[in-house]
Amino acid sequence: MSFHPFEMERLMSKWENVVEYNLSESGVHPVTLGALLEMTGGMETLLATEINYPQANGLAGLRERIAAMYPGSTPDNIIVTVGCIEANFIALQTLLRAGDEIALMMPNYMQIWGVAKNMGLAVNPLHLREETGWALDPGFAVTDRTKMIAVCNPNNPTGYILSEQEMDTIVAAAEHCGAWLLADEVYAGAERVREEQTPSFWGRYDKVLAMGSLSKAYGLPGLRIGWAVGPEKMIDDLWARHEYITISAGMLDNHLAAAALASDIRPKLIGRARDYIRRGYPVLQEWMESQDGLFSAVAPQAAAIAFVRYHHDINSVELVERLMREKSVLVIPGDHFGLDHHLRISYGLDHEFLREGLRRIGELFSVL
């Protein structure tokens, strides 16, 4: 069988711990274990924890805290997975078969695109358009073959947040063809320009799977905790696939995640992430403005990443390879999102680190 590798993750797996300046990450600078335990307490409880298998679908206390974030849900509507990436994978594996059609938001984190190709699915792009500030193309359409609509909101890589009208349009399309709606919502809480958290698709339609994780808005990617929220029967079906792949997330990860999502701790972690995002973007913006029109970007509404267009005739993959080898800087090429002449650049980082990485990018462009 032909296999489509996940090009972006292949690149990051091989280079993110090799380069001096990694500007490829999609979340903010991560929280240390010490800082998390200082916030949450409970060190003695953690040390007394048996490092056993936890409840396979997630500790009850963790699922209760996740359910509290989705009005109308209960712990039985939740499965805890090894990152949102597992939740996405088992959802497609459960719901779709070769020959089915999936309508997929583009640009997007390309996991679902690659899984769809490897499963023999037909992919129907649902475009966000740069010329309208990454708004949803109103001309998108589903077909009688469409079994799932998959969106990422807030969007990776653009940071765009769908309007209420756009969300209603997507729900209406799903209802029209009876498709499942998979909503990757890992950036909810990581808003740059508004205080209101991005609303979930959960509760807007009876065939929604809302996906989340601790990686982006919480600064805890190393816990590898994600989740899916959905109808109880469907969550049980996902659980059955989960047992073939990972069985469970780790015991300590479950306990630390439950502590992080306590009602008094969760706002602190979101506040920390927003602080990195809101203070980091002006650094990137100032640098772009200093480069004599070489770079431009639609300012992201959320997330610690910007999808930056560069105005030079060089392929984005070739450019990134030169950045790694000549300047020891890693960013993500636009080709990995289906749009050349763009770079996804992280900015939710320490300012000195970010400035030096950006300086090196500018240095390479000066000799192209």
C-alpha positions as CSV (number, residue, x, y, z in Angstrom):
1,M,0.0,0.0,0.0
2,S,1.2,3.6,-0.7
3,F,1.8,5.6,2.4
4,H,1.7,9.4,2.8
5,P,4.2,10.4,5.6
6,F,3.2,13.3,7.9
7,E,5.8,15.7,6.3
8,M,5.6,18.4,9.0
9,E,6.0,16.1,11.9
10,R,8.8,14.2,10.1
11,L,10.6,17.5,9.7
12,M,10.1,18.5,13.4
13,S,10.9,15.0,14.7
14,K,14.3,15.1,12.9
15,W,15.3,18.7,13.5
16,E,13.5,20.4,16.4
17,N,16.1,19.2,19.0
18,V,19.0,19.7,16.6
19,V,18.8,23.3,15.6
20,E,19.8,26.2,17.9
21,Y,16.6,28.2,17.3
22,N,13.4,26.2,17.1
23,L,10.6,28.5,15.9
24,S,8.5,25.7,14.6
25,E,6.5,24.8,17.7
26,S,2.8,25.6,17.7
27,G,2.3,26.4,21.4
28,V,3.8,28.8,23.9
29,H,7.1,28.2,25.8
30,P,6.2,25.2,28.0
31,V,5.5,25.2,31.7
32,T,8.1,23.5,33.9
33,L,7.1,20.7,36.3
34,G,8.2,22.8,39.2
35,A,6.1,25.7,38.2
36,L,3.0,23.5,37.7
37,L,3.5,21.8,41.1
38,E,4.0,25.2,42.7
39,M,0.6,26.3,41.2
40,T,-1.3,23.0,42.0
41,G,0.4,21.6,45.1
42,G,-0.1,18.0,45.7
43,M,3.5,16.9,45.6
44,E,3.1,14.3,48.3
45,T,0.0,12.8,46.6
46,L,1.9,12.6,43.4
47,L,4.9,10.9,45.0
48,A,2.5,8.4,46.6
49,T,0.9,7.5,43.3
50,E,1.3,4.0,42.1
51,I,2.7,4.0,38.5
52,N,0.1,1.6,37.3
53,Y,-2.3,1.6,34.4
54,P,-4.9,4.3,35.0
55,Q,-8.5,4.0,34.0
56,A,-8.1,3.4,30.2
57,N,-10.5,6.1,29.1
58,G,-9.0,8.6,31.6
59,L,-9.2,9.0,35.3
60,A,-12.7,9.9,36.5
61,G,-11.6,13.1,38.1
62,L,-9.9,14.3,34.9
63,R,-12.9,13.5,32.8
64,E,-15.1,15.3,35.3
65,R,-13.0,18.4,34.9
66,I,-13.0,18.2,31.1
67,A,-16.8,17.7,31.1
68,A,-17.1,20.9,33.2
69,M,-15.7,22.8,30.2
70,Y,-18.5,21.5,27.8
71,P,-22.0,22.4,29.1
72,G,-24.3,19.5,28.9
73,S,-21.6,16.8,28.9
74,T,-20.8,14.3,31.5
75,P,-17.6,12.2,32.1
76,D,-19.2,9.5,29.9
77,N,-19.1,11.9,27.0
78,I,-15.3,12.2,27.4
79,I,-12.3,10.0,26.4
80,V,-8.8,11.0,27.4
81,T,-6.3,10.2,24.6
82,V,-2.5,10.5,24.1
83,G,-2.7,14.0,22.7
84,C,-5.4,15.4,20.4
85,I,-3.6,13.6,17.5
86,E,-4.8,10.2,18.8
87,A,-8.3,11.5,19.2
88,N,-8.3,12.7,15.6
89,F,-6.9,9.4,14.4
90,I,-9.3,7.1,16.1
91,A,-12.2,9.3,15.1
92,L,-11.4,8.8,11.4
93,Q,-10.7,5.1,11.9
94,T,-14.1,4.7,13.6
95,L,-16.3,6.7,11.4
96,L,-14.9,6.5,7.8
97,R,-14.1,3.8,5.2
98,A,-12.3,3.8,1.9
99,G,-14.3,5.7,-0.7
100,D,-16.0,8.0,1.8
101,E,-15.6,11.8,1.4
102,I,-14.3,14.1,4.1
103,A,-14.6,17.9,3.8
104,L,-11.5,19.4,5.3
105,M,-10.7,22.9,6.3
106,M,-7.6,24.2,4.4
107,P,-5.0,25.4,5.3
108,N,-4.9,23.1,8.3
109,Y,-2.7,20.9,10.5
110,M,-2.3,18.1,7.9
111,Q,-2.7,15.1,10.1
112,I,-6.3,14.5,9.0
113,W,-5.4,15.1,5.4
114,G,-2.6,12.5,5.5
115,V,-4.8,9.9,7.4
116,A,-7.5,10.5,4.9
117,K,-5.2,9.8,2.0
118,N,-3.8,6.7,3.7
119,M,-7.3,5.4,4.3
120,G,-8.4,6.0,0.6
121,L,-10.8,8.8,1.4
122,A,-11.8,11.5,-1.0
123,V,-10.8,15.0,0.4
124,N,-13.0,17.9,-0.4
125,P,-11.2,21.2,0.6
126,L,-13.1,23.7,2.7
127,H,-11.0,26.8,2.1
128,L,-10.0,29.8,4.2
129,R,-9.0,32.6,2.0
130,E,-6.0,34.8,2.7
131,E,-7.4,37.7,0.6
132,T,-10.4,38.0,3.0
133,G,-8.3,37.7,6.2
134,W,-8.5,33.9,6.2
135,A,-12.3,34.0,6.4
136,L,-14.2,30.9,5.3
137,D,-14.9,30.7,1.5
138,P,-18.7,31.0,1.4
139,G,-18.8,28.9,-1.8
140,F,-17.7,25.6,-0.1
141,A,-20.0,22.7,-0.7
142,V,-20.6,19.2,0.7
143,T,-21.9,16.3,-1.3
144,D,-24.0,13.2,-0.7
145,R,-20.8,11.3,-0.2
146,T,-19.6,13.6,2.6
147,K,-19.4,11.6,5.8
148,M,-17.4,14.1,7.9
149,I,-16.6,17.8,8.0
150,A,-13.3,18.5,9.8
151,V,-12.4,22.0,11.0
152,C,-9.7,23.5,13.2
153,N,-10.9,26.5,15.2
154,P,-9.0,28.6,16.1
155,N,-7.1,27.6,13.0
156,N,-3.6,26.2,12.6
157,P,-1.6,27.7,10.9
158,T,-3.4,31.1,10.5
159,G,-4.8,31.8,14.0
160,Y,-8.1,32.6,12.4
161,I,-11.3,32.2,14.6
162,L,-14.5,31.4,12.8
163,S,-17.4,33.8,13.3
164,E,-20.7,32.7,14.7
165,Q,-22.2,32.9,11.2
166,E,-19.4,30.8,9.8
167,M,-19.9,28.2,12.5
168,D,-23.6,28.1,11.8
169,T,-22.9,27.6,8.1
170,I,-20.6,24.6,8.8
171,V,-23.2,23.1,11.1
172,A,-25.9,23.6,8.5
173,A,-23.8,21.8,5.9
174,A,-23.2,18.9,8.3
175,E,-26.9,18.6,9.0
176,H,-27.7,18.8,5.3
177,C,-25.7,15.7,4.4
178,G,-25.9,14.0,7.8
179,A,-22.1,14.2,8.3
180,W,-20.2,14.0,11.5
181,L,-18.5,17.3,12.5
182,L,-15.0,16.9,13.9
183,A,-13.8,20.1,15.5
184,D,-10.2,20.4,16.5
185,E,-10.4,23.1,19.2
186,V,-6.9,22.8,20.8
187,Y,-6.2,26.6,20.5
188,A,-9.4,27.6,22.4
189,G,-8.2,29.7,25.3
190,A,-5.1,30.9,23.3
191,E,-6.8,34.1,22.1
192,R,-4.6,37.1,21.2
193,V,-7.1,39.9,20.8
194,R,-10.1,39.1,22.8
195,E,-10.9,37.8,26.3
196,E,-13.8,35.6,25.4
197,Q,-12.7,32.0,24.8
198,T,-13.5,30.6,21.4
199,P,-16.8,28.8,21.6
200,S,-17.0,25.1,21.0
201,F,-19.0,23.3,18.3
202,W,-20.1,21.0,21.1
203,G,-23.9,21.3,21.7
204,R,-24.6,22.8,18.3
205,Y,-25.5,19.6,16.5
206,D,-26.0,16.0,17.6
207,K,-23.1,14.5,15.6
208,V,-20.2,16.6,16.9
209,L,-16.8,15.4,18.1
210,A,-15.0,18.3,19.9
211,M,-11.3,17.7,20.3
212,G,-9.0,19.4,22.8
213,S,-5.6,19.0,24.5
214,L,-3.3,20.6,27.1
215,S,-0.6,21.3,24.5
216,K,-1.5,24.7,23.1
217,A,-3.5,27.0,25.4
218,Y,-2.0,25.4,28.6
219,G,1.7,25.1,27.8
220,L,1.8,21.4,28.7
221,P,2.5,19.6,25.5
222,G,4.8,17.1,27.2
223,L,2.0,15.6,29.2
224,R,0.5,14.2,26.0
225,I,-3.0,14.6,27.2
226,G,-5.8,15.2,24.7
227,W,-9.5,14.3,24.6
228,A,-12.6,13.9,22.6
229,V,-16.1,15.0,23.6
230,G,-19.0,13.4,21.9
231,P,-22.2,11.3,22.2
232,E,-21.8,8.6,24.7
233,K,-22.2,5.7,22.2
234,M,-19.6,7.2,19.9
235,I,-17.1,7.8,22.7
236,D,-17.4,4.2,23.6
237,D,-16.7,3.2,20.0
238,L,-13.6,5.5,20.1
239,W,-12.5,3.8,23.4
240,A,-12.6,0.4,21.6
241,R,-10.1,1.7,19.0
242,H,-8.0,3.5,21.7
243,E,-7.4,0.1,23.3
244,Y,-5.7,-1.2,20.2
245,I,-3.3,1.8,19.9
246,T,-2.3,3.2,23.4
247,I,-4.6,1.5,26.0
248,S,-4.3,4.7,28.0
249,A,-2.4,7.9,28.6
250,G,0.1,7.7,31.5
251,M,-0.9,7.6,35.2
252,L,1.2,10.6,36.2
253,D,0.0,12.5,33.1
254,N,-3.6,11.9,34.1
255,H,-3.0,13.2,37.6
256,L,-1.1,16.3,36.5
257,A,-3.7,17.0,33.9
258,A,-6.5,16.8,36.4
259,A,-4.6,19.2,38.7
260,A,-4.0,21.6,35.7
261,L,-7.7,21.7,34.9
262,A,-8.9,22.5,38.5
263,S,-11.1,25.6,38.4
264,D,-8.6,27.8,40.2
265,I,-5.5,26.6,38.1
266,R,-6.9,26.5,34.6
267,P,-7.3,30.3,34.3
268,K,-3.8,30.8,35.5
269,L,-2.4,28.5,32.8
270,I,-4.5,30.2,30.1
271,G,-3.5,33.6,31.4
272,R,0.2,32.6,31.1
273,A,-0.2,31.4,27.5
274,R,-2.1,34.5,26.5
275,D,0.7,36.7,28.0
276,Y,3.3,34.9,25.9
277,I,1.1,35.3,22.8
278,R,0.2,38.9,23.4
279,R,3.7,40.0,24.2
280,G,5.3,37.9,21.5
281,Y,3.4,39.0,18.4
282,P,4.6,42.6,18.5
283,V,8.2,41.3,18.4
284,L,7.4,39.3,15.2
285,Q,5.4,42.3,13.8
286,E,8.3,44.7,14.5
287,W,10.7,42.4,12.8
288,M,8.5,42.0,9.7
289,E,8.1,45.8,9.4
290,S,11.9,46.2,9.5
291,Q,12.4,43.9,6.5
292,D,11.5,46.4,3.7
293,G,8.3,44.7,2.6
294,L,9.8,41.2,2.3
295,F,7.2,39.7,4.7
296,S,3.5,40.2,5.4
297,A,0.9,38.4,7.5
298,V,-2.8,38.6,8.4
299,A,-2.5,39.1,12.2
300,P,-3.6,35.9,14.0
301,Q,-6.6,36.2,16.3
302,A,-5.4,33.3,18.4
303,A,-2.5,30.9,18.9
304,A,1.3,31.4,19.2
305,I,1.9,31.1,15.5
306,A,1.7,33.3,12.5
307,F,1.4,32.2,8.9
308,V,3.8,34.7,7.3
309,R,3.9,35.3,3.5
310,Y,7.4,36.0,2.1
311,H,7.8,37.9,-1.2
312,H,10.7,36.1,-2.8
313,D,10.9,33.5,-5.5
314,I,12.1,30.5,-3.6
315,N,10.1,27.4,-2.6
316,S,9.2,27.2,1.0
317,V,10.7,23.7,1.6
318,E,14.0,24.7,-0.1
319,L,14.0,27.8,2.1
320,V,13.5,25.9,5.3
321,E,16.2,23.4,4.5
322,R,18.6,26.3,3.9
323,L,17.5,27.9,7.2
324,M,18.2,24.7,9.1
325,R,21.6,24.0,7.5
326,E,23.0,27.5,7.2
327,K,21.4,29.3,10.1
328,S,20.3,26.5,12.5
329,V,16.8,27.8,12.6
330,L,13.6,25.7,12.2
331,V,10.3,27.1,10.9
332,I,7.5,25.2,9.0
333,P,7.3,25.6,5.3
334,G,4.0,26.7,3.8
335,D,4.1,23.7,1.5
336,H,3.3,21.5,4.5
337,F,-0.1,23.3,4.7
338,G,-0.7,23.2,0.9
339,L,0.4,26.9,0.4
340,D,3.9,27.7,-0.9
341,H,5.6,31.1,-0.2
342,H,4.5,31.0,3.4
343,L,6.3,30.2,6.7
344,R,4.6,29.2,10.0
345,I,6.6,31.0,12.6
346,S,6.2,30.6,16.4
347,Y,6.3,33.8,18.5
348,G,5.1,32.6,21.9
349,L,8.7,32.4,23.1
350,D,11.3,34.2,25.2
351,H,11.9,37.5,23.4
352,E,15.7,37.3,23.2
353,F,15.4,33.8,21.7
354,L,12.7,34.9,19.2
355,R,14.6,38.0,18.1
356,E,17.8,36.0,17.4
357,G,15.9,33.4,15.4
358,L,14.2,36.1,13.4
359,R,17.5,37.9,12.9
360,R,19.0,34.7,11.4
361,I,16.0,34.3,9.0
362,G,16.5,37.9,7.8
363,E,20.2,37.2,7.4
364,L,19.5,34.4,5.0
365,F,17.1,36.4,3.0
366,S,19.7,39.1,2.6
367,V,21.8,36.8,0.5
368,L,19.1,35.0,-1.5
